């Protein structure tokens, strides 16, 4: 049976992130929109779906078993990353997995630069030092007179200026290229890391050299089995002590326990994180939550969030579903 001959039941699992658009389909269809779906609710909600729309809620091999989702024909991820879907299990059943590419490049790249400034200037810790009044009734600023030591790196040096920074970008897709443009406009030197274990091309540096040279390391790559814990103890020790690490890619690429240790020991100056190994962080916990007093800026996976991004996401998912239903596949990743 072709896509256009099917009576479709579209199930959106987490409309909390972005409103689900109306679809103009050639045949009859129903739509179930859920603000959020818990693991206990997932099986019941997808059992009759022909099209599932998800963003972060995982579609595992168990859920993608034909006994659990016998009518499923298409998976659309309302995001650019697709690591929430077991793509091998979908491929085994011939179920296409599509995404919404390029929808959040501007917002995520600007957020990355914002995290850089917040981390380089240690803004969270300085804000607390100015505003927190302990029991003895004096802020840290009032007690100490000056807080410039909180802006110094482990070697005692004051902050670098943009013109003195070397930004290393790991992951050179559309997001990496946009960050390169913004960083260059700020007067920063930019280097692009080659894939780990690959001889660098003329316009790139080796993965290890990117770690050694970067005073700002920005991660823009997808999470795959090869990139899990890509930045861990050994890699953090390669970085200069004035370095700041920015992750707007995916959680799990940075070993969070190793990062906390590196920050405590002054191996790097700070980190700005928008993504985490377990999200929401309160559900699965994170060593980063125990990192009191460190130069660590944490945002709740909202680098993507902007009015334009939501419009782009709606347009992307609408076009993907509508065109697939007329036999035209776009944005397929698996």
C-alpha positions in Angstrom: 0.0 0.0 0.0 1.4 3.4 -0.9 1.8 6.2 1.5 -1.0 8.3 -0.1 -3.5 5.3 0.0 -3.2 4.9 3.8 -5.5 6.4 6.4 -2.9 8.0 8.6 -2.9 8.3 12.4 -0.2 11.0 13.3 1.0 10.9 16.9 3.1 13.8 18.3 4.7 12.7 21.5 6.0 16.0 22.9 4.4 19.2 21.7 5.8 20.9 24.8 8.8 22.1 22.7 7.0 23.5 19.6 3.4 23.6 18.4 2.6 20.8 15.9 1.3 22.2 12.6 -1.8 21.2 10.8 -1.2 18.9 7.9 -2.8 19.1 4.4 -2.9 15.5 3.4 -4.4 13.9 0.3 -6.5 11.4 2.3 -8.2 11.0 5.6 -6.1 11.2 8.8 -6.3 11.6 12.5 -3.9 13.4 14.8 -3.1 12.9 18.5 -1.1 15.7 20.1 0.5 15.1 23.5 2.2 17.8 25.4 4.6 15.2 27.0 4.8 11.4 27.1 6.2 9.4 29.9 7.9 6.0 29.4 4.8 4.4 30.9 2.5 6.1 28.4 4.6 5.5 25.3 3.5 2.1 24.1 -0.2 2.9 24.3 0.2 6.1 22.4 2.2 4.8 19.5 0.5 1.4 19.0 -1.9 2.6 16.3 0.4 5.3 14.8 1.3 5.3 11.1 3.5 8.5 11.7 5.2 9.4 14.9 6.7 12.8 15.6 9.2 13.0 18.4 12.0 15.4 19.6 13.8 13.8 22.6 11.6 10.9 23.7 13.4 7.8 22.7 12.0 5.3 20.2 14.0 2.2 21.1 14.3 -1.1 19.3 11.7 -2.5 21.7 9.1 0.2 20.8 10.0 -0.2 17.1 9.2 -3.9 17.2 6.4 -4.7 14.8 4.3 -6.1 17.7 4.5 -2.7 19.5 4.0 -0.5 16.4 2.5 -2.6 13.7 1.2 0.3 11.6 4.2 2.6 11.9 5.4 3.9 8.5 7.3 7.1 9.2 9.3 8.7 12.0 9.9 12.4 12.0 12.2 14.1 14.5 11.1 17.6 15.3 14.8 18.6 15.6 18.0 18.3 13.7 19.5 15.5 15.9 18.1 12.0 15.6 19.9 10.1 18.3 16.6 9.5 20.1 15.6 7.0 17.5 17.1 3.5 17.1 17.8 3.9 13.4 19.0 0.4 12.9 15.7 -1.0 14.2 13.8 1.4 12.0 15.9 0.5 9.0 15.3 -3.3 9.6 11.6 -2.6 9.2 12.0 -0.2 6.3 10.6 2.8 8.3 12.2 6.0 7.2 13.6 8.4 9.8 13.5 12.1 8.9 14.6 15.2 10.7 14.3 19.0 10.4 17.8 20.0 9.3 19.2 23.6 9.6 16.2 24.9 11.6 18.2 26.2 14.6 21.6 27.1 13.3 21.3 30.8 14.1 19.9 30.4 17.6 22.4 27.6 18.6 25.4 29.4 17.2 24.5 32.6 19.0 23.8 30.7 22.3 27.3 29.1 21.9 28.9 32.6 21.7 26.8 33.6 24.7 28.0 30.7 26.7 31.6 31.6 25.7 31.3 35.1 27.2 29.5 33.9 30.3 32.2 31.3 30.9 35.2 33.4 30.0 34.0 36.2 32.4 32.8 33.7 35.0 29.5 35.5 35.1 27.5 33.0 37.3 30.0 32.9 40.1 30.5 36.7 40.0 26.7 37.3 40.1 26.5 35.1 43.2 29.4 36.9 44.8 27.5 40.2 44.3 24.0 39.2 45.2 24.3 36.3 47.8 24.1 37.6 51.3 25.2 34.9 53.8 24.3 34.7 57.5 27.0 37.2 58.5 25.3 39.8 56.3 28.1 40.7 53.9 28.4 39.7 50.3 31.7 38.2 49.1 32.5 41.4 47.1 32.0 43.6 50.2 34.2 41.3 52.3 37.1 41.0 49.8 37.0 44.4 48.2 37.8 43.0 44.8 36.9 39.7 43.1 39.4 39.7 40.2 41.0 36.5 41.4 37.8 34.7 40.3 38.6 35.7 36.7 42.2 34.4 36.8 43.1 31.0 35.4 45.1 28.5 37.3 48.4 30.1 36.2 47.3 33.4 37.7 46.6 35.1 34.4 43.7 37.5 33.7 41.1 36.8 31.0 42.0 36.7 27.3 40.3 39.1 24.9 38.5 37.9 21.8 41.5 38.9 19.7 43.7 36.6 21.7 41.4 33.6 21.6 41.9 30.5 19.5 38.5 28.9 18.9 38.6 25.2 18.0 35.5 23.8 16.4 34.8 20.1 16.5 32.1 19.2 14.0 32.1 21.3 10.8 28.6 21.1 9.5 26.3 24.1 9.1 26.4 24.9 12.8 30.2 24.8 12.9 30.5 27.0 9.9 28.1 29.5 11.4 30.0 29.6 14.7 33.2 30.1 12.7 31.7 33.2 11.0 30.6 34.7 14.3 33.9 34.0 16.0 35.8 35.4 13.1 33.7 38.6 13.3 34.7 38.9 16.9 38.3 38.9 16.0 39.0 35.3 17.1 41.4 32.9 15.4 39.4 29.8 14.3 40.8 26.3 13.7 38.8 23.3 12.5 39.5 19.9 14.0 39.8 16.9 11.7 38.0 13.7 12.7 39.8 11.8 15.3 42.3 9.4 13.9 42.2 10.9 10.4 45.1 12.7 8.8 44.1 16.4 8.7 43.4 18.1 5.4 45.1 21.3 4.4 42.5 23.5 6.0 42.2 21.6 9.3 44.3 20.5 12.2 44.4 17.1 13.9 42.0 16.4 16.7 44.8 16.4 19.2 46.3 19.7 18.0 42.9 21.3 18.2 42.7 20.3 21.9 46.2 21.6 22.6 45.8 24.9 20.7 42.3 25.9 21.5 41.5 28.5 24.3 37.9 28.0 23.4 36.7 24.5 22.3 33.2 24.4 20.9 31.5 21.1 20.2 29.1 20.9 17.2 29.1 17.3 16.3 26.4 14.6 16.6 26.3 11.9 19.3 27.2 8.5 17.9 28.8 5.4 19.4 32.1 6.9 18.2 31.7 10.3 19.9 30.3 9.2 23.3 32.8 10.5 25.9 35.0 11.9 23.2 36.1 14.6 25.6 37.2 12.9 28.8 40.1 12.9 31.2 42.9 12.5 28.6 41.5 15.1 26.3 40.8 17.7 29.0 44.4 17.3 30.2 45.7 18.2 26.7 43.9 21.6 26.8 45.5 24.8 28.1 44.5 25.9 31.6 42.9 29.0 30.2 40.6 27.0 27.9 36.8 27.1 28.1 34.7 24.2 26.8 31.4 24.9 25.2 28.9 22.1 24.3 25.8 22.9 22.3 25.9 19.6 20.4 24.6 16.6 22.4 25.0 15.3 25.9 27.2 12.3 26.4 30.0 13.6 24.1 31.6 15.1 27.2 32.4 12.8 30.1 30.7 14.8 32.9 32.6 13.3 35.8 35.9 14.0 34.0 34.8 17.6 33.3 34.1 18.2 37.0 37.5 16.9 38.0 39.2 19.0 35.4 37.4 22.1 36.6 38.3 21.4 40.3 41.9 20.8 39.4 42.2 23.9 37.3 43.1 21.9 34.2 40.7 24.1 32.2 39.2 27.5 33.3 35.5 26.8 32.7 32.7 25.2 30.7 29.4 26.2 29.2 26.9 23.3 28.8 23.5 23.3 27.1 23.2 19.5 26.8 23.7 16.6 29.2 24.1 12.8 29.2 20.7 12.5 31.0 17.9 15.0 30.2 16.1 16.5 31.9 19.1 16.6 34.3 16.8 16.3 37.3 15.6 12.9 36.1 18.8 11.1 35.6 21.2 13.2 37.7 24.5 14.6 36.7 27.9 15.1 38.4 27.6 18.7 37.1 24.9 19.3 39.7 27.4 18.7 42.5 29.9 21.2 41.0 29.3 24.0 43.4 31.7 26.9 43.2 33.1 26.0 39.8 33.1 28.2 36.7 30.3 26.2 35.1 27.4 27.8 33.1 24.5 25.4 32.6 21.4 26.0 30.4 18.6 23.5 30.0 19.0 22.5 26.4 17.4 25.7 25.1 20.1 26.9 22.7 17.7 26.1 19.9 14.9 28.2 21.2 13.9 31.2 19.2 10.8 32.4 17.4 12.4 31.8 14.0 13.5 28.3 15.0 10.0 27.3 16.0 8.7 28.5 12.6 11.4 26.6 10.8 10.6 23.4 12.8 6.9 23.7 12.0 7.6 24.3 8.3 10.1 21.4 8.3 7.9 18.8 9.8 4.9 19.9 7.8 6.7 19.6 4.5 8.3 16.3 5.4 5.0 14.6 6.4 3.0 16.1 3.5 5.5 15.3 0.8 6.0 11.8 2.1 2.3 11.2 2.0 2.4 12.0 -1.7 5.4 9.8 -2.4 8.1 12.4 -2.2 10.7 11.7 0.5 12.7 14.6 1.9 15.0 15.1 5.0 15.6 11.4 5.3 18.6 10.5 7.6 18.0 6.7 7.9 
